[in-house]
Amino acid sequence: GRRQLLGDVLPSTASCEFKAHQSGVNDLSASILVGESENEGVVVCSVGDDQTISTCHVRFEESGPDSLFCEGIRLSTTKCASASALKAVDLVIDDSTFHRVYTSGHDEAVTLWKLDLARLSLKYVTSAPIGTEGSCLACCQNNLPDGTTEEMVAIGGIGMELLSLNLTTLLAACVLREANSLLITAGAGFSADSGLQTYEQAPLSYKEMCNPSKLVEDPFKFQQFWLGFTRSYLKTKPHLGYEILDNWCKGGKLPNLIRQPVDSTPWWVYTSNVDGHFRKTRLASFHDSVCEIHGCALEFKCACGIGFANGEPRLGWQKWNEKVQPTDACKETKLLMSKDAISSSLLLCSHCQLPMRANVLMFHDTDENILRSISLERERYQAWEASVEKDIETSGKHVVVLELGCGPTVPAVREESEEVVLDCAKIIQSSNSRGVVRSGSVSFIRINPKHAEINLSTSEPARLISIFSKAEAALKEIDLWVELLR
């Protein structure tokens, strides 16, 4: 029942009564619900020796200025919730992720349940062994300096144990499970988890050889330098994070990423990495939905256009351009590199016999053979982005931008993430101001060990999630939640 002090009047009888257990109640936890009228009231979870969790939703109405009456009771029981008597329970109401119920008892384990208020039902999520009989437990939340929110669960018995739950990665998992469209933006930090060098870690010769003019000065040295990177990219196995993303997308682990219409894809990758690792993943989710803004070092192309800009000869390139006698086939010549294709001899175009170059956009690069393929990918990506923004406004779709390992040193991808989030948020704000019922949502998850902060100067609605971690480690933890919540 419920007793409430109203002024100086203390009720002498219970407002409502219900039978929750076959035997006595060992512990209970209650929370007041504030929200839509059908969900307002009090929810009570209790446990007992009958190994049952009882969940009750009670709604009250005012019967006068200082009294309440019970308008309705909903009761459900989860039987055989434990192998032995349950001794402790704690209820956490959380609209951002899911409502959680923790239980413990003589089986020396703490169990996490998901509470569905609409159905008033519990679903098992996970459990963890503890070294004591769980005769009591309590939860609290702790905000760490980096913005991470932890939920601490203290379990007491003969001794005491303290468990923690990372609510930030849990929130990321819940957001991803809602996603109808997913934009994955990846920077050098994502490749670094595979053991590849970032721009800051590259040898001093990298900046020198990232200039097309070096091909003119010493074609063999230039080509062998880039073939060395190609060899490294081919040799290095993509880390587990790529497979996790693959399983989320084409593997179907994110239930709301549905191809509609059939010929469209609800996900896209936008990356500055040139290692081609998104092309090597097992399920091949991204073969037709990746925008590599700096090209791909697993391809070599004819260098006939290296001395031209917008079809006109570049200053200082006269000597090189005099050698150029390109054919139309040169523009389409592309050599897909493999371990067998890499040799110590100079790779030449089969049509004009000029040296070939890595399909990588370099400093001061105006080569149309390189820019053309990158531009085509950008156009396809931008068309996809435009359709996603339209779906937010017209179909109430949920968009998630997942940024992986993008630092401020080379900010192009980081800036693209923020631009997409802001564009989507403005559309949502405009829709809300016009009273559009099916307005969508946008969420931004930024994962970076040092630079995960999000400083968007906007009041538009967007869920912003910062995770200070290496990408592979964070994806593993998020994927664990995605799996548990299926």
RANORHU-V841576 format. One record per backbone hydrogen bond with DSSP energy under -1.0 kcal/mol. CO is the residue of the C=O (numbers start at 1). NH is the residue of the N-H. Records with the same first field share a line. If there is no record, write none. Layout:
BEGIN
CO->NH + NH
END
This chain:
BEGIN
6->9
9->6
27->47
29->45
31->43
33->41
36->39
41->33
42->58
43->31
44->56
45->29
46->54
47->26 + 27
48->51 + 86
51->81
53->78
54->46
55->76
56->44
57->74
58->42
59->71 + 72
61->69
67->63 + 64
69->61
72->59
74->57
76->55
78->53
85->106
88->104
90->102
92->100
99->115
100->92
101->113
102->90
103->111
104->87 + 88
105->108 + 134
108->130
110->128
111->103
112->125 + 126
113->101
114->123
116->120 + 121
121->116
123->114
126->112
128->110
133->135
136->156
138->154
140->152
142->150
144->147
148->144
149->167
150->142
151->165
152->140
153->163
154->138
155->161
156->135 + 136
159->157
161->155
163->153
165->151 + 167
166->170
167->171
168->172
169->173
170->174
171->175
172->176
173->177
181->400
182->268
183->402
184->270
185->404
186->272
187->190
188->192
191->194 + 196
192->195
203->206
205->209
210->363
211->214
212->215
213->217
214->218
218->222
219->223
220->224
221->225
222->226
223->227
224->228
225->229
226->230
227->231
228->232
229->233
230->234
231->235
232->236
239->242
240->244
241->245
242->246
243->247
244->248
245->249
246->251
247->253
248->254
249->252
254->257
256->258
261->264
266->182
268->184
269->291
270->186
271->293
274->297
276->279
286->289
289->269
291->271 + 293
292->295
294->361
296->299
298->337
299->359
300->335
301->357
303->306
305->308
307->314
309->312
312->309
314->317
317->321
318->322
320->323
335->300
338->342
347->356
349->353
354->349
355->303
357->301
358->360
359->296
362->365
367->370 + 371
368->372
370->374
371->375
372->376
373->377
374->378
375->379
376->380
377->381
378->382
379->383
380->384
381->385
382->386
383->387
384->388
385->389
386->390
387->391
388->392
389->393
390->394
391->395 + 397
392->440
397->441
398->180 + 181
399->443
400->183
401->445
402->185
403->447
404->187
405->189
411->415
412->416
413->417
414->418
415->419
416->420
417->421
418->422
419->423
420->424
421->425
422->426
423->427
424->428
425->429
426->430
427->431
428->432
429->433
430->434
431->436
432->435
441->399
442->463
443->401
444->465
445->403
446->467
447->405
456->458
463->444
465->446
467->448 + 469
470->474
471->475
472->476
473->477
474->478
475->479
476->480
477->481
478->482
479->483
480->484
481->485
483->486
END
